[in-house]
Amino acid sequence: MRLSVVSAAGQAPKAAFVEGARTTLTTPGSTQSPSMFRDLLQGSPIEADQIIGDLLARGAKAGIPTPLLTAYANMSVYQDRLA
């Protein structure tokens, strides 16, 4: 789903990049993690609007269903509590 939105926006990533990122982020014991996850763990501000909100908007514009509303809502609530 996320790749289809990115591709529709004209920025299709190469398969090798996608696989490398997936491997890096999901290999047991990996020290790498998404920056938003690290921010959540540290109680720091996150980029809900810039990352998830943008993905939702681009998906809607391209007519691609993006069932991330619950995730976005939760992230927005978290972000607002920090303000």
mmCIF file of the N, C-alpha and C atoms, coordinates in Angstrom:
data_MODEL
# 
_entry.id   MODEL 
# 
loop_
_atom_site.group_PDB 
_atom_site.id 
_atom_site.type_symbol 
_atom_site.label_atom_id 
_atom_site.label_alt_id 
_atom_site.label_comp_id 
_atom_site.label_asym_id 
_atom_site.label_entity_id 
_atom_site.label_seq_id 
_atom_site.pdbx_PDB_ins_code 
_atom_site.Cartn_x 
_atom_site.Cartn_y 
_atom_site.Cartn_z 
_atom_site.occupancy 
_atom_site.B_iso_or_equiv 
_atom_site.pdbx_formal_charge 
_atom_site.auth_seq_id 
_atom_site.auth_comp_id 
_atom_site.auth_asym_id 
_atom_site.auth_atom_id 
_atom_site.pdbx_PDB_model_num 
ATOM 1   N N  . MET A 1 1  ? 0.819  -1.187 0.000  1.00 0.00 ? 1  MET A N  1 
ATOM 2   C CA . MET A 1 1  ? 0.000  0.000  0.000  1.00 0.00 ? 1  MET A CA 1 
ATOM 3   C C  . MET A 1 1  ? 0.865  1.255  0.000  1.00 0.00 ? 1  MET A C  1 
ATOM 4   N N  . ARG A 1 2  ? 1.820  1.378  0.960  1.00 0.00 ? 2  ARG A N  1 
ATOM 5   C CA . ARG A 1 2  ? 2.640  2.581  1.023  1.00 0.00 ? 2  ARG A CA 1 
ATOM 6   C C  . ARG A 1 2  ? 3.474  2.742  -0.240 1.00 0.00 ? 2  ARG A C  1 
ATOM 7   N N  . LEU A 1 3  ? 3.970  1.629  -0.766 1.00 0.00 ? 3  LEU A N  1 
ATOM 8   C CA . LEU A 1 3  ? 4.766  1.718  -1.991 1.00 0.00 ? 3  LEU A CA 1 
ATOM 9   C C  . LEU A 1 3  ? 3.923  2.159  -3.170 1.00 0.00 ? 3  LEU A C  1 
ATOM 10  N N  . SER A 1 4  ? 2.662  1.755  -3.207 1.00 0.00 ? 4  SER A N  1 
ATOM 11  C CA . SER A 1 4  ? 1.804  2.175  -4.313 1.00 0.00 ? 4  SER A CA 1 
ATOM 12  C C  . SER A 1 4  ? 1.549  3.674  -4.247 1.00 0.00 ? 4  SER A C  1 
ATOM 13  N N  . VAL A 1 5  ? 1.431  4.233  -3.053 1.00 0.00 ? 5  VAL A N  1 
ATOM 14  C CA . VAL A 1 5  ? 1.246  5.684  -2.915 1.00 0.00 ? 5  VAL A CA 1 
ATOM 15  C C  . VAL A 1 5  ? 2.505  6.409  -3.363 1.00 0.00 ? 5  VAL A C  1 
ATOM 16  N N  . VAL A 1 6  ? 3.652  5.941  -2.918 1.00 0.00 ? 6  VAL A N  1 
ATOM 17  C CA . VAL A 1 6  ? 4.919  6.567  -3.292 1.00 0.00 ? 6  VAL A CA 1 
ATOM 18  C C  . VAL A 1 6  ? 5.116  6.479  -4.805 1.00 0.00 ? 6  VAL A C  1 
ATOM 19  N N  . SER A 1 7  ? 4.806  5.335  -5.392 1.00 0.00 ? 7  SER A N  1 
ATOM 20  C CA . SER A 1 7  ? 4.943  5.161  -6.844 1.00 0.00 ? 7  SER A CA 1 
ATOM 21  C C  . SER A 1 7  ? 4.001  6.084  -7.597 1.00 0.00 ? 7  SER A C  1 
ATOM 22  N N  . ALA A 1 8  ? 2.761  6.219  -7.102 1.00 0.00 ? 8  ALA A N  1 
ATOM 23  C CA . ALA A 1 8  ? 1.785  7.094  -7.761 1.00 0.00 ? 8  ALA A CA 1 
ATOM 24  C C  . ALA A 1 8  ? 2.225  8.552  -7.706 1.00 0.00 ? 8  ALA A C  1 
ATOM 25  N N  . ALA A 1 9  ? 2.994  8.907  -6.681 1.00 0.00 ? 9  ALA A N  1 
ATOM 26  C CA . ALA A 1 9  ? 3.500  10.278 -6.556 1.00 0.00 ? 9  ALA A CA 1 
ATOM 27  C C  . ALA A 1 9  ? 4.721  10.504 -7.442 1.00 0.00 ? 9  ALA A C  1 
ATOM 28  N N  . GLY A 1 10 ? 5.162  9.440  -8.126 1.00 0.00 ? 10 GLY A N  1 
ATOM 29  C CA . GLY A 1 10 ? 6.277  9.584  -9.059 1.00 0.00 ? 10 GLY A CA 1 
ATOM 30  C C  . GLY A 1 10 ? 7.636  9.315  -8.454 1.00 0.00 ? 10 GLY A C  1 
ATOM 31  N N  . GLN A 1 11 ? 7.675  8.661  -7.313 1.00 0.00 ? 11 GLN A N  1 
ATOM 32  C CA . GLN A 1 11 ? 8.948  8.412  -6.645 1.00 0.00 ? 11 GLN A CA 1 
ATOM 33  C C  . GLN A 1 11 ? 9.142  6.927  -6.346 1.00 0.00 ? 11 GLN A C  1 
ATOM 34  N N  . ALA A 1 12 ? 8.893  6.080  -7.315 1.00 0.00 ? 12 ALA A N  1 
ATOM 35  C CA . ALA A 1 12 ? 8.967  4.628  -7.093 1.00 0.00 ? 12 ALA A CA 1 
ATOM 36  C C  . ALA A 1 12 ? 10.379 4.225  -6.671 1.00 0.00 ? 12 ALA A C  1 
ATOM 37  N N  . PRO A 1 13 ? 10.511 3.647  -5.476 1.00 0.00 ? 13 PRO A N  1 
ATOM 38  C CA . PRO A 1 13 ? 11.839 3.204  -5.037 1.00 0.00 ? 13 PRO A CA 1 
ATOM 39  C C  . PRO A 1 13 ? 12.238 1.908  -5.727 1.00 0.00 ? 13 PRO A C  1 
ATOM 40  N N  . LYS A 1 14 ? 13.516 1.706  -5.856 1.00 0.00 ? 14 LYS A N  1 
ATOM 41  C CA . LYS A 1 14 ? 14.023 0.469  -6.455 1.00 0.00 ? 14 LYS A CA 1 
ATOM 42  C C  . LYS A 1 14 ? 13.808 -0.687 -5.489 1.00 0.00 ? 14 LYS A C  1 
ATOM 43  N N  . ALA A 1 15 ? 13.550 -1.862 -6.024 1.00 0.00 ? 15 ALA A N  1 
ATOM 44  C CA . ALA A 1 15 ? 13.271 -3.048 -5.215 1.00 0.00 ? 15 ALA A CA 1 
ATOM 45  C C  . ALA A 1 15 ? 14.413 -3.338 -4.250 1.00 0.00 ? 15 ALA A C  1 
ATOM 46  N N  . ALA A 1 16 ? 15.654 -3.143 -4.686 1.00 0.00 ? 16 ALA A N  1 
ATOM 47  C CA . ALA A 1 16 ? 16.807 -3.411 -3.812 1.00 0.00 ? 16 ALA A CA 1 
ATOM 48  C C  . ALA A 1 16 ? 16.797 -2.485 -2.600 1.00 0.00 ? 16 ALA A C  1 
ATOM 49  N N  . PHE A 1 17 ? 16.405 -1.234 -2.788 1.00 0.00 ? 17 PHE A N  1 
ATOM 50  C CA . PHE A 1 17 ? 16.324 -0.297 -1.669 1.00 0.00 ? 17 PHE A CA 1 
ATOM 51  C C  . PHE A 1 17 ? 15.257 -0.738 -0.671 1.00 0.00 ? 17 PHE A C  1 
ATOM 52  N N  . VAL A 1 18 ? 14.084 -1.094 -1.189 1.00 0.00 ? 18 VAL A N  1 
ATOM 53  C CA . VAL A 1 18 ? 12.974 -1.523 -0.331 1.00 0.00 ? 18 VAL A CA 1 
ATOM 54  C C  . VAL A 1 18 ? 13.380 -2.755 0.470  1.00 0.00 ? 18 VAL A C  1 
ATOM 55  N N  . GLU A 1 19 ? 13.968 -3.730 -0.177 1.00 0.00 ? 19 GLU A N  1 
ATOM 56  C CA . GLU A 1 19 ? 14.366 -4.957 0.513  1.00 0.00 ? 19 GLU A CA 1 
ATOM 57  C C  . GLU A 1 19 ? 15.458 -4.682 1.541  1.00 0.00 ? 19 GLU A C  1 
ATOM 58  N N  . GLY A 1 20 ? 16.405 -3.828 1.195  1.00 0.00 ? 20 GLY A N  1 
ATOM 59  C CA . GLY A 1 20 ? 17.465 -3.490 2.135  1.00 0.00 ? 20 GLY A CA 1 
ATOM 60  C C  . GLY A 1 20 ? 16.925 -2.794 3.380  1.00 0.00 ? 20 GLY A C  1 
ATOM 61  N N  . ALA A 1 21 ? 16.017 -1.855 3.176  1.00 0.00 ? 21 ALA A N  1 
ATOM 62  C CA . ALA A 1 21 ? 15.413 -1.148 4.310  1.00 0.00 ? 21 ALA A CA 1 
ATOM 63  C C  . ALA A 1 21 ? 14.594 -2.105 5.159  1.00 0.00 ? 21 ALA A C  1 
ATOM 64  N N  . ARG A 1 22 ? 13.812 -2.952 4.518  1.00 0.00 ? 22 ARG A N  1 
ATOM 65  C CA . ARG A 1 22 ? 12.987 -3.926 5.258  1.00 0.00 ? 22 ARG A CA 1 
ATOM 66  C C  . ARG A 1 22 ? 13.875 -4.849 6.093  1.00 0.00 ? 22 ARG A C  1 
ATOM 67  N N  . THR A 1 23 ? 14.944 -5.334 5.492  1.00 0.00 ? 23 THR A N  1 
ATOM 68  C CA . THR A 1 23 ? 15.858 -6.228 6.204  1.00 0.00 ? 23 THR A CA 1 
ATOM 69  C C  . THR A 1 23 ? 16.511 -5.515 7.385  1.00 0.00 ? 23 THR A C  1 
ATOM 70  N N  . THR A 1 24 ? 16.987 -4.317 7.154  1.00 0.00 ? 24 THR A N  1 
ATOM 71  C CA . THR A 1 24 ? 17.655 -3.549 8.202  1.00 0.00 ? 24 THR A CA 1 
ATOM 72  C C  . THR A 1 24 ? 16.727 -3.291 9.389  1.00 0.00 ? 24 THR A C  1 
ATOM 73  N N  . LEU A 1 25 ? 15.471 -2.998 9.107  1.00 0.00 ? 25 LEU A N  1 
ATOM 74  C CA . LEU A 1 25 ? 14.544 -2.619 10.175 1.00 0.00 ? 25 LEU A CA 1 
ATOM 75  C C  . LEU A 1 25 ? 13.850 -3.799 10.846 1.00 0.00 ? 25 LEU A C  1 
ATOM 76  N N  . THR A 1 26 ? 13.876 -4.978 10.229 1.00 0.00 ? 26 THR A N  1 
ATOM 77  C CA . THR A 1 26 ? 13.126 -6.106 10.800 1.00 0.00 ? 26 THR A CA 1 
ATOM 78  C C  . THR A 1 26 ? 13.980 -7.288 11.228 1.00 0.00 ? 26 THR A C  1 
ATOM 79  N N  . THR A 1 27 ? 15.262 -7.241 10.996 1.00 0.00 ? 27 THR A N  1 
ATOM 80  C CA . THR A 1 27 ? 16.125 -8.339 11.403 1.00 0.00 ? 27 THR A CA 1 
ATOM 81  C C  . THR A 1 27 ? 16.224 -8.376 12.931 1.00 0.00 ? 27 THR A C  1 
ATOM 82  N N  . PRO A 1 28 ? 15.924 -9.519 13.538 1.00 0.00 ? 28 PRO A N  1 
ATOM 83  C CA . PRO A 1 28 ? 16.042 -9.609 14.995 1.00 0.00 ? 28 PRO A CA 1 
ATOM 84  C C  . PRO A 1 28 ? 17.439 -9.197 15.457 1.00 0.00 ? 28 PRO A C  1 
ATOM 85  N N  . GLY A 1 29 ? 17.475 -8.352 16.477 1.00 0.00 ? 29 GLY A N  1 
ATOM 86  C CA . GLY A 1 29 ? 18.751 -7.882 17.007 1.00 0.00 ? 29 GLY A CA 1 
ATOM 87  C C  . GLY A 1 29 ? 19.310 -6.658 16.302 1.00 0.00 ? 29 GLY A C  1 
ATOM 88  N N  . SER A 1 30 ? 18.644 -6.201 15.239 1.00 0.00 ? 30 SER A N  1 
ATOM 89  C CA . SER A 1 30 ? 19.125 -5.022 14.524 1.00 0.00 ? 30 SER A CA 1 
ATOM 90  C C  . SER A 1 30 ? 19.109 -3.810 15.450 1.00 0.00 ? 30 SER A C  1 
ATOM 91  N N  . THR A 1 31 ? 20.119 -2.989 15.350 1.00 0.00 ? 31 THR A N  1 
ATOM 92  C CA . THR A 1 31 ? 20.173 -1.768 16.162 1.00 0.00 ? 31 THR A CA 1 
ATOM 93  C C  . THR A 1 31 ? 19.508 -0.595 15.451 1.00 0.00 ? 31 THR A C  1 
ATOM 94  N N  . GLN A 1 32 ? 19.006 -0.815 14.262 1.00 0.00 ? 32 GLN A N  1 
ATOM 95  C CA . GLN A 1 32 ? 18.357 0.239  13.495 1.00 0.00 ? 32 GLN A CA 1 
ATOM 96  C C  . GLN A 1 32 ? 16.858 0.235  13.761 1.00 0.00 ? 32 GLN A C  1 
ATOM 97  N N  . SER A 1 33 ? 16.255 1.417  13.769 1.00 0.00 ? 33 SER A N  1 
ATOM 98  C CA . SER A 1 33 ? 14.810 1.537  13.917 1.00 0.00 ? 33 SER A CA 1 
ATOM 99  C C  . SER A 1 33 ? 14.363 2.845  13.270 1.00 0.00 ? 33 SER A C  1 
ATOM 100 N N  . PRO A 1 34 ? 13.084 2.929  12.915 1.00 0.00 ? 34 PRO A N  1 
ATOM 101 C CA . PRO A 1 34 ? 12.579 4.177  12.334 1.00 0.00 ? 34 PRO A CA 1 
ATOM 102 C C  . PRO A 1 34 ? 12.713 5.329  13.340 1.00 0.00 ? 34 PRO A C  1 
ATOM 103 N N  . SER A 1 35 ? 13.018 6.503  12.843 1.00 0.00 ? 35 SER A N  1 
ATOM 104 C CA . SER A 1 35 ? 13.205 7.654  13.730 1.00 0.00 ? 35 SER A CA 1 
ATOM 105 C C  . SER A 1 35 ? 11.942 7.978  14.516 1.00 0.00 ? 35 SER A C  1 
ATOM 106 N N  . MET A 1 36 ? 10.769 7.798  13.914 1.00 0.00 ? 36 MET A N  1 
ATOM 107 C CA . MET A 1 36 ? 9.540  8.092  14.637 1.00 0.00 ? 36 MET A CA 1 
ATOM 108 C C  . MET A 1 36 ? 9.367  7.140  15.824 1.00 0.00 ? 36 MET A C  1 
ATOM 109 N N  . PHE A 1 37 ? 9.763  5.894  15.664 1.00 0.00 ? 37 PHE A N  1 
ATOM 110 C CA . PHE A 1 37 ? 9.698  4.925  16.758 1.00 0.00 ? 37 PHE A CA 1 
ATOM 111 C C  . PHE A 1 37 ? 10.625 5.354  17.897 1.00 0.00 ? 37 PHE A C  1 
ATOM 112 N N  . ARG A 1 38 ? 11.831 5.779  17.552 1.00 0.00 ? 38 ARG A N  1 
ATOM 113 C CA . ARG A 1 38 ? 12.773 6.233  18.590 1.00 0.00 ? 38 ARG A CA 1 
ATOM 114 C C  . ARG A 1 38 ? 12.220 7.466  19.307 1.00 0.00 ? 38 ARG A C  1 
ATOM 115 N N  . ASP A 1 39 ? 11.615 8.372  18.546 1.00 0.00 ? 39 ASP A N  1 
ATOM 116 C CA . ASP A 1 39 ? 11.016 9.563  19.158 1.00 0.00 ? 39 ASP A CA 1 
ATOM 117 C C  . ASP A 1 39 ? 9.900  9.187  20.120 1.00 0.00 ? 39 ASP A C  1 
ATOM 118 N N  . LEU A 1 40 ? 9.061  8.234  19.731 1.00 0.00 ? 40 LEU A N  1 
ATOM 119 C CA . LEU A 1 40 ? 7.978  7.780  20.619 1.00 0.00 ? 40 LEU A CA 1 
ATOM 120 C C  . LEU A 1 40 ? 8.539  7.206  21.911 1.00 0.00 ? 40 LEU A C  1 
ATOM 121 N N  . LEU A 1 41 ? 9.556  6.375  21.810 1.00 0.00 ? 41 LEU A N  1 
ATOM 122 C CA . LEU A 1 41 ? 10.152 5.772  22.995 1.00 0.00 ? 41 LEU A CA 1 
ATOM 123 C C  . LEU A 1 41 ? 10.750 6.814  23.937 1.00 0.00 ? 41 LEU A C  1 
ATOM 124 N N  . GLN A 1 42 ? 11.272 7.895  23.365 1.00 0.00 ? 42 GLN A N  1 
ATOM 125 C CA . GLN A 1 42 ? 11.924 8.933  24.165 1.00 0.00 ? 42 GLN A CA 1 
ATOM 126 C C  . GLN A 1 42 ? 10.947 10.005 24.633 1.00 0.00 ? 42 GLN A C  1 
ATOM 127 N N  . GLY A 1 43 ? 9.678  9.902  24.202 1.00 0.00 ? 43 GLY A N  1 
ATOM 128 C CA . GLY A 1 43 ? 8.708  10.931 24.570 1.00 0.00 ? 43 GLY A CA 1 
ATOM 129 C C  . GLY A 1 43 ? 8.951  12.240 23.845 1.00 0.00 ? 43 GLY A C  1 
ATOM 130 N N  . SER A 1 44 ? 9.593  12.160 22.689 1.00 0.00 ? 44 SER A N  1 
ATOM 131 C CA . SER A 1 44 ? 9.918  13.350 21.898 1.00 0.00 ? 44 SER A CA 1 
ATOM 132 C C  . SER A 1 44 ? 8.807  13.648 20.895 1.00 0.00 ? 44 SER A C  1 
ATOM 133 N N  . PRO A 1 45 ? 8.791  14.869 20.354 1.00 0.00 ? 45 PRO A N  1 
ATOM 134 C CA . PRO A 1 45 ? 7.830  15.180 19.294 1.00 0.00 ? 45 PRO A CA 1 
ATOM 135 C C  . PRO A 1 45 ? 8.034  14.247 18.101 1.00 0.00 ? 45 PRO A C  1 
ATOM 136 N N  . ILE A 1 46 ? 6.947  13.946 17.414 1.00 0.00 ? 46 ILE A N  1 
ATOM 137 C CA . ILE A 1 46 ? 7.002  13.099 16.223 1.00 0.00 ? 46 ILE A CA 1 
ATOM 138 C C  . ILE A 1 46 ? 6.513  13.898 15.017 1.00 0.00 ? 46 ILE A C  1 
ATOM 139 N N  . GLU A 1 47 ? 6.668  13.326 13.852 1.00 0.00 ? 47 GLU A N  1 
ATOM 140 C CA . GLU A 1 47 ? 6.283  14.005 12.614 1.00 0.00 ? 47 GLU A CA 1 
ATOM 141 C C  . GLU A 1 47 ? 5.043  13.346 12.011 1.00 0.00 ? 47 GLU A C  1 
ATOM 142 N N  . ALA A 1 48 ? 3.965  13.277 12.786 1.00 0.00 ? 48 ALA A N  1 
ATOM 143 C CA . ALA A 1 48 ? 2.739  12.618 12.321 1.00 0.00 ? 48 ALA A CA 1 
ATOM 144 C C  . ALA A 1 48 ? 2.193  13.294 11.069 1.00 0.00 ? 48 ALA A C  1 
ATOM 145 N N  . ASP A 1 49 ? 2.099  14.622 11.080 1.00 0.00 ? 49 ASP A N  1 
ATOM 146 C CA . ASP A 1 49 ? 1.568  15.332 9.910  1.00 0.00 ? 49 ASP A CA 1 
ATOM 147 C C  . ASP A 1 49 ? 2.479  15.182 8.704  1.00 0.00 ? 49 ASP A C  1 
ATOM 148 N N  . GLN A 1 50 ? 3.772  15.307 8.940  1.00 0.00 ? 50 GLN A N  1 
ATOM 149 C CA . GLN A 1 50 ? 4.725  15.284 7.835  1.00 0.00 ? 50 GLN A CA 1 
ATOM 150 C C  . GLN A 1 50 ? 4.885  13.902 7.225  1.00 0.00 ? 50 GLN A C  1 
ATOM 151 N N  . ILE A 1 51 ? 4.721  12.845 7.998  1.00 0.00 ? 51 ILE A N  1 
ATOM 152 C CA . ILE A 1 51 ? 4.938  11.497 7.474  1.00 0.00 ? 51 ILE A CA 1 
ATOM 153 C C  . ILE A 1 51 ? 3.615  10.800 7.171  1.00 0.00 ? 51 ILE A C  1 
ATOM 154 N N  . ILE A 1 52 ? 2.832  10.512 8.196  1.00 0.00 ? 52 ILE A N  1 
ATOM 155 C CA . ILE A 1 52 ? 1.584  9.776  7.990  1.00 0.00 ? 52 ILE A CA 1 
ATOM 156 C C  . ILE A 1 52 ? 0.531  10.660 7.329  1.00 0.00 ? 52 ILE A C  1 
ATOM 157 N N  . GLY A 1 53 ? 0.404  11.905 7.782  1.00 0.00 ? 53 GLY A N  1 
ATOM 158 C CA . GLY A 1 53 ? -0.572 12.823 7.181  1.00 0.00 ? 53 GLY A CA 1 
ATOM 159 C C  . GLY A 1 53 ? -0.304 13.033 5.700  1.00 0.00 ? 53 GLY A C  1 
ATOM 160 N N  . ASP A 1 54 ? 0.962  13.199 5.344  1.00 0.00 ? 54 ASP A N  1 
ATOM 161 C CA . ASP A 1 54 ? 1.327  13.378 3.941  1.00 0.00 ? 54 ASP A CA 1 
ATOM 162 C C  . ASP A 1 54 ? 1.003  12.127 3.125  1.00 0.00 ? 54 ASP A C  1 
ATOM 163 N N  . LEU A 1 55 ? 1.299  10.951 3.686  1.00 0.00 ? 55 LEU A N  1 
ATOM 164 C CA . LEU A 1 55 ? 0.987  9.704  2.995  1.00 0.00 ? 55 LEU A CA 1 
ATOM 165 C C  . LEU A 1 55 ? -0.517 9.564  2.762  1.00 0.00 ? 55 LEU A C  1 
ATOM 166 N N  . LEU A 1 56 ? -1.320 9.907  3.777  1.00 0.00 ? 56 LEU A N  1 
ATOM 167 C CA . LEU A 1 56 ? -2.777 9.857  3.624  1.00 0.00 ? 56 LEU A CA 1 
ATOM 168 C C  . LEU A 1 56 ? -3.251 10.811 2.531  1.00 0.00 ? 56 LEU A C  1 
ATOM 169 N N  . ALA A 1 57 ? -2.726 12.033 2.529  1.00 0.00 ? 57 ALA A N  1 
ATOM 170 C CA . ALA A 1 57 ? -3.129 13.021 1.531  1.00 0.00 ? 57 ALA A CA 1 
ATOM 171 C C  . ALA A 1 57 ? -2.743 12.588 0.120  1.00 0.00 ? 57 ALA A C  1 
ATOM 172 N N  . ARG A 1 58 ? -1.540 12.066 -0.052 1.00 0.00 ? 58 ARG A N  1 
ATOM 173 C CA . ARG A 1 58 ? -1.098 11.623 -1.373 1.00 0.00 ? 58 ARG A CA 1 
ATOM 174 C C  . ARG A 1 58 ? -1.904 10.408 -1.844 1.00 0.00 ? 58 ARG A C  1 
ATOM 175 N N  . GLY A 1 59 ? -2.233 9.505  -0.910 1.00 0.00 ? 59 GLY A N  1 
ATOM 176 C CA . GLY A 1 59 ? -3.056 8.359  -1.261 1.00 0.00 ? 59 GLY A CA 1 
ATOM 177 C C  . GLY A 1 59 ? -4.441 8.786  -1.710 1.00 0.00 ? 59 GLY A C  1 
ATOM 178 N N  . ALA A 1 60 ? -5.026 9.718  -0.982 1.00 0.00 ? 60 ALA A N  1 
ATOM 179 C CA . ALA A 1 60 ? -6.358 10.221 -1.350 1.00 0.00 ? 60 ALA A CA 1 
ATOM 180 C C  . ALA A 1 60 ? -6.324 10.888 -2.719 1.00 0.00 ? 60 ALA A C  1 
ATOM 181 N N  . LYS A 1 61 ? -5.300 11.674 -2.968 1.00 0.00 ? 61 LYS A N  1 
ATOM 182 C CA . LYS A 1 61 ? -5.165 12.364 -4.264 1.00 0.00 ? 61 LYS A CA 1 
ATOM 183 C C  . LYS A 1 61 ? -5.030 11.366 -5.413 1.00 0.00 ? 61 LYS A C  1 
ATOM 184 N N  . ALA A 1 62 ? -4.345 10.255 -5.164 1.00 0.00 ? 62 ALA A N  1 
ATOM 185 C CA . ALA A 1 62 ? -4.138 9.241  -6.200 1.00 0.00 ? 62 ALA A CA 1 
ATOM 186 C C  . ALA A 1 62 ? -5.279 8.226  -6.255 1.00 0.00 ? 62 ALA A C  1 
ATOM 187 N N  . GLY A 1 63 ? -6.258 8.347  -5.340 1.00 0.00 ? 63 GLY A N  1 
ATOM 188 C CA . GLY A 1 63 ? -7.360 7.393  -5.313 1.00 0.00 ? 63 GLY A CA 1 
ATOM 189 C C  . GLY A 1 63 ? -6.973 6.034  -4.760 1.00 0.00 ? 63 GLY A C  1 
ATOM 190 N N  . ILE A 1 64 ? -5.950 6.002  -3.933 1.00 0.00 ? 64 ILE A N  1 
ATOM 191 C CA . ILE A 1 64 ? -5.462 4.753  -3.344 1.00 0.00 ? 64 ILE A CA 1 
ATOM 192 C C  . ILE A 1 64 ? -5.910 4.703  -1.886 1.00 0.00 ? 64 ILE A C  1 
ATOM 193 N N  . PRO A 1 65 ? -6.664 3.674  -1.500 1.00 0.00 ? 65 PRO A N  1 
ATOM 194 C CA . PRO A 1 65 ? -7.072 3.580  -0.096 1.00 0.00 ? 65 PRO A CA 1 
ATOM 195 C C  . PRO A 1 65 ? -5.856 3.459  0.822  1.00 0.00 ? 65 PRO A C  1 
ATOM 196 N N  . THR A 1 66 ? -5.860 4.238  1.863  1.00 0.00 ? 66 THR A N  1 
ATOM 197 C CA . THR A 1 66 ? -4.760 4.204  2.826  1.00 0.00 ? 66 THR A CA 1 
ATOM 198 C C  . THR A 1 66 ? -5.354 4.076  4.230  1.00 0.00 ? 66 THR A C  1 
ATOM 199 N N  . PRO A 1 67 ? -5.572 2.863  4.685  1.00 0.00 ? 67 PRO A N  1 
ATOM 200 C CA . PRO A 1 67 ? -6.225 2.653  5.984  1.00 0.00 ? 67 PRO A CA 1 
ATOM 201 C C  . PRO A 1 67 ? -5.313 2.939  7.170  1.00 0.00 ? 67 PRO A C  1 
ATOM 202 N N  . LEU A 1 68 ? -4.810 4.162  7.233  1.00 0.00 ? 68 LEU A N  1 
ATOM 203 C CA . LEU A 1 68 ? -3.911 4.546  8.310  1.00 0.00 ? 68 LEU A CA 1 
ATOM 204 C C  . LEU A 1 68 ? -4.551 5.573  9.234  1.00 0.00 ? 68 LEU A C  1 
ATOM 205 N N  . LEU A 1 69 ? -5.849 5.783  9.104  1.00 0.00 ? 69 LEU A N  1 
ATOM 206 C CA . LEU A 1 69 ? -6.503 6.827  9.880  1.00 0.00 ? 69 LEU A CA 1 
ATOM 207 C C  . LEU A 1 69 ? -6.341 6.617  11.374 1.00 0.00 ? 69 LEU A C  1 
ATOM 208 N N  . THR A 1 70 ? -6.472 5.397  11.849 1.00 0.00 ? 70 THR A N  1 
ATOM 209 C CA . THR A 1 70 ? -6.330 5.125  13.278 1.00 0.00 ? 70 THR A CA 1 
ATOM 210 C C  . THR A 1 70 ? -4.916 5.430  13.748 1.00 0.00 ? 70 THR A C  1 
ATOM 211 N N  . ALA A 1 71 ? -3.928 5.013  12.982 1.00 0.00 ? 71 ALA A N  1 
ATOM 212 C CA . ALA A 1 71 ? -2.538 5.298  13.346 1.00 0.00 ? 71 ALA A CA 1 
ATOM 213 C C  . ALA A 1 71 ? -2.303 6.805  13.379 1.00 0.00 ? 71 ALA A C  1 
ATOM 214 N N  . TYR A 1 72 ? -2.808 7.504  12.378 1.00 0.00 ? 72 TYR A N  1 
ATOM 215 C CA . TYR A 1 72 ? -2.629 8.956  12.319 1.00 0.00 ? 72 TYR A CA 1 
ATOM 216 C C  . TYR A 1 72 ? -3.317 9.634  13.495 1.00 0.00 ? 72 TYR A C  1 
ATOM 217 N N  . ALA A 1 73 ? -4.518 9.194  13.820 1.00 0.00 ? 73 ALA A N  1 
ATOM 218 C CA . ALA A 1 73 ? -5.249 9.787  14.940 1.00 0.00 ? 73 ALA A CA 1 
ATOM 219 C C  . ALA A 1 73 ? -4.485 9.592  16.241 1.00 0.00 ? 73 ALA A C  1 
ATOM 220 N N  . ASN A 1 74 ? -3.986 8.386  16.471 1.00 0.00 ? 74 ASN A N  1 
ATOM 221 C CA . ASN A 1 74 ? -3.221 8.126  17.692 1.00 0.00 ? 74 ASN A CA 1 
ATOM 222 C C  . ASN A 1 74 ? -1.954 8.970  17.757 1.00 0.00 ? 74 ASN A C  1 
ATOM 223 N N  . MET A 1 75 ? -1.265 9.100  16.637 1.00 0.00 ? 75 MET A N  1 
ATOM 224 C CA . MET A 1 75 ? -0.044 9.902  16.612 1.00 0.00 ? 75 MET A CA 1 
ATOM 225 C C  . MET A 1 75 ? -0.352 11.374 16.835 1.00 0.00 ? 75 MET A C  1 
ATOM 226 N N  . SER A 1 76 ? -1.462 11.831 16.282 1.00 0.00 ? 76 SER A N  1 
ATOM 227 C CA . SER A 1 76 ? -1.852 13.232 16.462 1.00 0.00 ? 76 SER A CA 1 
ATOM 228 C C  . SER A 1 76 ? -2.179 13.523 17.922 1.00 0.00 ? 76 SER A C  1 
ATOM 229 N N  . VAL A 1 77 ? -2.881 12.614 18.584 1.00 0.00 ? 77 VAL A N  1 
ATOM 230 C CA . VAL A 1 77 ? -3.191 12.775 20.000 1.00 0.00 ? 77 VAL A CA 1 
ATOM 231 C C  . VAL A 1 77 ? -1.898 12.819 20.811 1.00 0.00 ? 77 VAL A C  1 
ATOM 232 N N  . TYR A 1 78 ? -0.990 11.896 20.521 1.00 0.00 ? 78 TYR A N  1 
ATOM 233 C CA . TYR A 1 78 ? 0.316  11.880 21.205 1.00 0.00 ? 78 TYR A CA 1 
ATOM 234 C C  . TYR A 1 78 ? 1.020  13.213 21.022 1.00 0.00 ? 78 TYR A C  1 
ATOM 235 N N  . GLN A 1 79 ? 1.079  13.689 19.782 1.00 0.00 ? 79 GLN A N  1 
ATOM 236 C CA . GLN A 1 79 ? 1.771  14.940 19.478 1.00 0.00 ? 79 GLN A CA 1 
ATOM 237 C C  . GLN A 1 79 ? 1.131  16.105 20.217 1.00 0.00 ? 79 GLN A C  1 
ATOM 238 N N  . ASP A 1 80 ? -0.191 16.164 20.239 1.00 0.00 ? 80 ASP A N  1 
ATOM 239 C CA . ASP A 1 80 ? -0.889 17.271 20.907 1.00 0.00 ? 80 ASP A CA 1 
ATOM 240 C C  . ASP A 1 80 ? -0.641 17.270 22.406 1.00 0.00 ? 80 ASP A C  1 
ATOM 241 N N  . ARG A 1 81 ? -0.467 16.091 22.989 1.00 0.00 ? 81 ARG A N  1 
ATOM 242 C CA . ARG A 1 81 ? -0.214 16.017 24.437 1.00 0.00 ? 81 ARG A CA 1 
ATOM 243 C C  . ARG A 1 81 ? 1.165  16.583 24.797 1.00 0.00 ? 81 ARG A C  1 
ATOM 244 N N  . LEU A 1 82 ? 2.074  16.584 23.843 1.00 0.00 ? 82 LEU A N  1 
ATOM 245 C CA . LEU A 1 82 ? 3.412  17.129 24.107 1.00 0.00 ? 82 LEU A CA 1 
ATOM 246 C C  . LEU A 1 82 ? 3.441  18.646 24.058 1.00 0.00 ? 82 LEU A C  1 
ATOM 247 N N  . ALA A 1 83 ? 2.468  19.225 23.393 1.00 0.00 ? 83 ALA A N  1 
ATOM 248 C CA . ALA A 1 83 ? 2.462  20.685 23.200 1.00 0.00 ? 83 ALA A CA 1 
ATOM 249 C C  . ALA A 1 83 ? 2.121  21.442 24.470 1.00 0.00 ? 83 ALA A C  1 
# 
